[in-house]
Amino acid sequence: MTILNNRPGGGTLGLGRLEGKVAIITGAARGQGRSHAVRLAEEGADIVAIDICSQIASVDYPMATPEDLEETVQRVEDLDRRIVAHQADVRDGAALQRIAAATVAEFGHIDVVVGNQGIFSKAALTWELSDAQWHDTLSVNLTGYFELVRAVVPAMIAGERGGSIIFTSSVLGTKGAWHMSHYAAAKHGVIGLMQCLTHELAPHMIRVNTINPTMVLTPMIDNESAYHLFRPDLDAPTLEDFAVPSQAGNLLPIPWVEAVDISNAVVWLASDEARYVTGVALPVDAGAVTK
């Protein structure tokens, strides 16, 4: 068994593929979002980073903090790129609209939007989910993407520069699993939202795609609650214990991918190398869907 120990963030030497671009990234305080901010900055983009930076009660692992968002800012500034950070809830459409307007005022345009926010609001059989578990998951993991679109798309159309919108879905956006109907329903919905936007935004040369990862080693899975979900047979499972069932879900012999693996796909979809790629649910999943 191969267990990768790298932590999120960082990648290959930038090639300037996003020079002059402005990218808005949600869920940017840590994990995949921070990694996306760093990789896009490495490729020349300026960054607008958004994160709630507070706890949602139905989530039983620690969520990001303002200090986490500050670290993302520092990581981007270390690359000599501009970054503006906002502490905001993606469920608050008015806040996102203010951020979009401020981004245009500060940078002049919006070119790339990475909808990356996501929570896993505990786990239960579908009929045993609480109202909070269901509604919090759907409101963050699906409605938040709708609110993001309403905030940024008018400015992107008005800018007449085209652009790329990338949503984080999941392998559970294409199939189901035990105890995860709230999460899977939201991730299926993200793909449906993407597919509709693909039609609506194509005349404006704005491309819309999703990335569908397998397990990604971020705080969402690297926590005691996730270990217990996958190893209920153990009193105190560890990350190494969790790796066994996690690897069983993949075709390649690895238990998870790293955040930077998703970020590299984000860079490609955001760049002119993918200038005619739209409407795609791109798996970065170690063969999980195939298996």
Order of alpha helices (4+ residues) and beta strands (2+ residues): beta-alpha-beta-alpha-beta-alpha-beta-alpha-alpha-beta-alpha-beta-alpha-alpha-alpha-beta
